[in-house]
Amino acid sequence: RPGDRVEVVRADGSRVTFTVERVERYPKRRFPTADVYYPTLEPKLRLVTCGGTFDRASGHYTDNVIAFATLGG
């Protein structure tokens, strides 16, 4: 949810905190590639998971749920 914090432990053991700005749901066929993968000027975190209806025929969910977060908290 917006305002939630996500703590990431880096390989060197240091920790950074990101704050969720928004959570969006997208149909898999309209995945927002640019919003998720393109470089940013500031550290950003994108958490991608499945959501929506489960399609038993394909064995997959119909949507992706993406949390957009920024460094700080």
Contacts in CASP RR format, 6 or more apart in sequence:
PFRMAT RR
TARGET T0000
AUTHOR 0000-0000-0000
METHOD contacts of the structure
MODEL  1
RPGDRVEVVRADGSRVTFTVERVERYPKRRFPTADVYYPTLEPKLRLVTC
GGTFDRASGHYTDNVIAFATLGG
1 20 0 8 1.000
1 23 0 8 1.000
2 20 0 8 1.000
2 21 0 8 1.000
2 22 0 8 1.000
2 23 0 8 1.000
3 19 0 8 1.000
3 20 0 8 1.000
3 21 0 8 1.000
4 19 0 8 1.000
4 20 0 8 1.000
4 67 0 8 1.000
5 17 0 8 1.000
5 18 0 8 1.000
5 19 0 8 1.000
5 20 0 8 1.000
5 73 0 8 1.000
6 17 0 8 1.000
6 18 0 8 1.000
6 19 0 8 1.000
6 20 0 8 1.000
6 45 0 8 1.000
6 47 0 8 1.000
6 67 0 8 1.000
6 69 0 8 1.000
7 15 0 8 1.000
7 16 0 8 1.000
7 17 0 8 1.000
7 18 0 8 1.000
8 15 0 8 1.000
8 16 0 8 1.000
8 17 0 8 1.000
8 18 0 8 1.000
8 45 0 8 1.000
9 15 0 8 1.000
10 16 0 8 1.000
16 43 0 8 1.000
16 71 0 8 1.000
16 72 0 8 1.000
17 71 0 8 1.000
17 72 0 8 1.000
17 73 0 8 1.000
18 43 0 8 1.000
18 44 0 8 1.000
18 45 0 8 1.000
18 69 0 8 1.000
18 70 0 8 1.000
18 71 0 8 1.000
18 72 0 8 1.000
18 73 0 8 1.000
19 69 0 8 1.000
19 70 0 8 1.000
19 72 0 8 1.000
19 73 0 8 1.000
20 67 0 8 1.000
20 68 0 8 1.000
20 69 0 8 1.000
21 68 0 8 1.000
21 69 0 8 1.000
21 70 0 8 1.000
22 67 0 8 1.000
22 68 0 8 1.000
23 65 0 8 1.000
23 66 0 8 1.000
23 67 0 8 1.000
23 68 0 8 1.000
24 32 0 8 1.000
24 65 0 8 1.000
24 66 0 8 1.000
24 68 0 8 1.000
25 51 0 8 1.000
25 52 0 8 1.000
25 63 0 8 1.000
25 64 0 8 1.000
25 65 0 8 1.000
25 66 0 8 1.000
26 32 0 8 1.000
26 63 0 8 1.000
26 64 0 8 1.000
26 66 0 8 1.000
27 62 0 8 1.000
27 63 0 8 1.000
28 60 0 8 1.000
28 61 0 8 1.000
28 62 0 8 1.000
28 63 0 8 1.000
28 64 0 8 1.000
31 64 0 8 1.000
32 66 0 8 1.000
35 46 0 8 1.000
35 66 0 8 1.000
35 68 0 8 1.000
36 46 0 8 1.000
36 48 0 8 1.000
36 66 0 8 1.000
37 46 0 8 1.000
42 70 0 8 1.000
42 71 0 8 1.000
43 70 0 8 1.000
43 71 0 8 1.000
44 68 0 8 1.000
44 69 0 8 1.000
44 70 0 8 1.000
44 71 0 8 1.000
45 67 0 8 1.000
45 68 0 8 1.000
45 69 0 8 1.000
45 70 0 8 1.000
45 71 0 8 1.000
46 66 0 8 1.000
46 67 0 8 1.000
46 68 0 8 1.000
46 69 0 8 1.000
47 66 0 8 1.000
47 67 0 8 1.000
47 69 0 8 1.000
48 64 0 8 1.000
48 65 0 8 1.000
48 66 0 8 1.000
49 64 0 8 1.000
49 65 0 8 1.000
49 66 0 8 1.000
50 60 0 8 1.000
50 61 0 8 1.000
50 63 0 8 1.000
50 64 0 8 1.000
50 65 0 8 1.000
51 61 0 8 1.000
51 62 0 8 1.000
51 63 0 8 1.000
51 64 0 8 1.000
51 65 0 8 1.000
52 61 0 8 1.000
52 62 0 8 1.000
52 63 0 8 1.000
52 65 0 8 1.000
53 61 0 8 1.000
53 62 0 8 1.000
53 63 0 8 1.000
54 60 0 8 1.000
54 61 0 8 1.000
54 62 0 8 1.000
55 61 0 8 1.000
55 62 0 8 1.000
END
